[in-house]
Amino acid sequence: MGKALVVYGTKSGCTKGIAEAIADGLRLAGATADVVAVEDKPDPSAYDAVIVGSGIRAGSWHGAAKRWVTEQAELLKARPTAFFTACLTMHTNPEKAEEVRAYTVPLIAETGVRPVDEGLFPGMNLPKTFSLPERLVMKAMKSPEGDFRDLAAAVEWGTEIAPKLGLTA
Ligand SMILES: Cc1cc2nc3c(=O)[nH]c(=O)nc-3n(C[C@H](O)[C@H](O)[C@H](O)COP(=O)(O)O)c2cc1C
C-alpha cells in the first residue's frame, strides 16, 4: 500500500483539522499518511502521492502554501497530487463551487502541477482564531460565525481519492 504526504497551509487551524481528517480517510483505505504543515517544508520525494491544501484569504491560497507548491513543483508533477481548499463560500454558497475551484487556477497555470482531484470544503469563522484585521474583514462582510467544517466529508474524500492517487488497488 502506498505512502501519502498530506500538507496544509492554515492561519486559524481550520485547514489542519481538515488535513487530519483526509489522512484518516486515506488510512481507512489502507494507505499510510503523514500530515505536515507547509511551514515545515516537507520533502515529497519519499512519498508515492501528495495531497496539499490551504485555507483562503481574498480568493487565494495562503502565500506559504503557494510557495511550497511552486518550490516542489517538479517532485509534485512526478507523482499523483491532489489539492484541497477550505473556505467560507463552501458554507455560505456551496452552489458557487466553480468560483472556489477557480481560486487555484493561477497556481496550476504557474506551476504546471495538475491535481488529479480537488476537494472543496466549508471552513470556519471563529473570531478568536483570527487576527484583528481579519476579524474586521469578516465583520464587514457580515460573514456568519461558526465552525462549518464537515470532517466526515473530508474523511470520505480521503478514502475516495486513495485509488485515484494510486495508493490502493
Ligand atoms: C481576511 C479573510 C478573507 C477571507 N477571504 C475569503 C474568500 O475570499 N473566499 C472564501 O470563501 N473564504 C474566505 N475567507 C474564509 C476562510 O477561508 C475560512 O475562514 C477558512 O476556514 C480559513 O481557514 P485557515 O485559517 O485554515 O486558512 C476569508 C477569511 C478571512 C479572515
The ligand as an SDF file (V2000), in Angstrom:
LIG
                    3D

 31 33  0  0  0  0  0  0  0  0999 V2000
   -9.4710   38.1270    5.7950 C   0  0  0  0  0  0  0  0  0  0  0  0
  -10.2010   36.9220    5.3200 C   0  0  0  0  0  0  0  0  0  0  0  0
  -10.5010   36.7740    3.9670 C   0  0  0  0  0  0  0  0  0  0  0  0
  -11.2040   35.6470    3.5050 C   0  0  0  0  0  0  0  0  0  0  0  0
  -11.4870   35.5430    2.1800 N   0  0  0  0  0  0  0  0  0  0  0  0
  -12.2470   34.5090    1.7400 C   0  0  0  0  0  0  0  0  0  0  0  0
  -12.6050   34.3990    0.3570 C   0  0  0  0  0  0  0  0  0  0  0  0
  -12.2010   35.1980   -0.4870 O   0  0  0  0  0  0  0  0  0  0  0  0
  -13.4000   33.3590   -0.0120 N   0  0  0  0  0  0  0  0  0  0  0  0
  -13.8660   32.4400    0.8970 C   0  0  0  0  0  0  0  0  0  0  0  0
  -14.6230   31.5610    0.5120 O   0  0  0  0  0  0  0  0  0  0  0  0
  -13.4830   32.4720    2.2030 N   0  0  0  0  0  0  0  0  0  0  0  0
  -12.6980   33.4950    2.6430 C   0  0  0  0  0  0  0  0  0  0  0  0
  -12.3120   33.5570    3.9600 N   0  0  0  0  0  0  0  0  0  0  0  0
  -12.7200   32.4750    4.8690 C   0  0  0  0  0  0  0  0  0  0  0  0
  -11.5880   31.4910    5.1810 C   0  0  0  0  0  0  0  0  0  0  0  0
  -11.1120   30.8700    4.0260 O   0  0  0  0  0  0  0  0  0  0  0  0
  -12.0800   30.4790    6.2050 C   0  0  0  0  0  0  0  0  0  0  0  0
  -12.2400   31.1540    7.4210 O   0  0  0  0  0  0  0  0  0  0  0  0
  -11.1730   29.2710    6.3730 C   0  0  0  0  0  0  0  0  0  0  0  0
  -11.7850   28.4210    7.3120 O   0  0  0  0  0  0  0  0  0  0  0  0
   -9.7980   29.6780    6.8370 C   0  0  0  0  0  0  0  0  0  0  0  0
   -9.0150   28.5540    7.0880 O   0  0  0  0  0  0  0  0  0  0  0  0
   -7.4820   28.6790    7.5360 P   0  0  0  0  0  0  0  0  0  0  0  0
   -7.4140   29.6200    8.7080 O   0  0  0  0  0  0  0  0  0  0  0  0
   -7.0850   27.2910    7.8780 O   0  0  0  0  0  0  0  0  0  0  0  0
   -6.7620   29.2440    6.3780 O   0  0  0  0  0  0  0  0  0  0  0  0
  -11.6020   34.6510    4.4330 C   0  0  0  0  0  0  0  0  0  0  0  0
  -11.2720   34.7820    5.7940 C   0  0  0  0  0  0  0  0  0  0  0  0
  -10.5830   35.8920    6.2340 C   0  0  0  0  0  0  0  0  0  0  0  0
  -10.2630   36.0070    7.6930 C   0  0  0  0  0  0  0  0  0  0  0  0
  1  2  1  0
  2  3  1  0
  2 30  2  0
  3  4  2  0
  4  5  1  0
  4 28  1  0
  5  6  2  0
  6  7  1  0
  6 13  1  0
  7  8  2  0
  7  9  1  0
  9 10  1  0
 10 11  2  0
 10 12  1  0
 12 13  2  0
 13 14  1  0
 14 15  1  0
 14 28  1  0
 15 16  1  0
 16 17  1  0
 16 18  1  0
 18 19  1  0
 18 20  1  0
 20 21  1  0
 20 22  1  0
 22 23  1  0
 23 24  1  0
 24 25  2  0
 24 26  1  0
 24 27  1  0
 28 29  2  0
 29 30  1  0
 30 31  1  0
M  END
$$$$
